[in-house]
Amino acid sequence: MTRSWANGLKTAALFGVLWAVVLGLGALVTNGTGNSIWIWVFAGVGVVSTFVSYWRSDTIAIRAMRARPVSEAEAPAMYAIVRELATQARQPMPRLYISPTEAPNAFATGRNPRNAAVCCTIGILRLLDERELRGVLAHELSHVYNRDILTSSVAAAMAGVITSVAQFLLFFGGGGRERDSGPLGMIGMLAMALLAPFAAMLIQLAISRTREFDADAEGANLSGDPLALASALRKLETGTAARPLRPDGDLADVSHLMIANPFKAGAVSKLFATHPPMAERISRLEEMARGGWER
């Protein structure tokens, strides 16, 4: 089995776990209140949240990075690279943006290839040479072509539903039926309500990390140069460590879209990281360049 298929199965399995947690919490709410309508209410909230986050994903990310549209005259190299890659992939040309942020990073967003946007920070344009930038842009375009924005939007919405249901359980105490089940039943309900949001967050992060591995592979295939992306990732690891961003506001919500974790490495543990370790990503790309990665 190729790693691409393995990553796809892993994503499906993680979504399966998320749904299991949602249904488990829904059963507790139904049992506690005696009314099954609540699970439908929370499911509806999840659908609406997914739709809104998916539809507005590009504007949220661009606003968070204070990016502006850039013309071809201002960024000819960026335009030339993206146009070449989009043509090669037989996809429309996305909108291009530049963020005034000195921290080196890049991201792509948009609900589909026709509504895609690619953004580079000033920092990454200064840090990388043209070959490395091409590898990064191929990675970002692969996120759009693989519909990763939909994947991350659904995962985030489901995690939000789980948190909402858990808060409902904690606030209302599970209702009369749950109390009648005795202290062990109450302890179990409280444990589920407290641990479910934590588990949902970890699963959401795991989905983000899986998608990064896939975008590395697909981007390297699109550019035909895995080592260029590997070289760019080495520079980005050093560059983001030297100029970390603060994990607050909308920036925290869109950090998973970026090619490199924009925050200080010690600010969050590896357990809560939105990106896989750079060393592992680089190792996979080098293996791919040697022909050791079957696609």
Secondary structure by P-SEA (a helix, b strand, c coil): ccaaaaaaaaaaaaaaaaaaaaaaaaaaaaaacccaaaaaaaaaaaaaaaaaaaaaaaaaaaaaabbbbbcccccaaaaaaaaaaaaaacccccbbbbbcccccccccccccccbbbbbbcaaaaacccaaaaaaaaaaaaaaaaaaaaaaaaaaaaaaaaaaaaaaaaaaaccccccccccaaaaaaaaaaaaaaaaaaaaaaaaaaaaaaaaaaaaaaaaaccaaaaaaaaaaaaaaaaabbbbcccccccccccccccccccccccccccccccaaaaaaaaaaaaaccccc
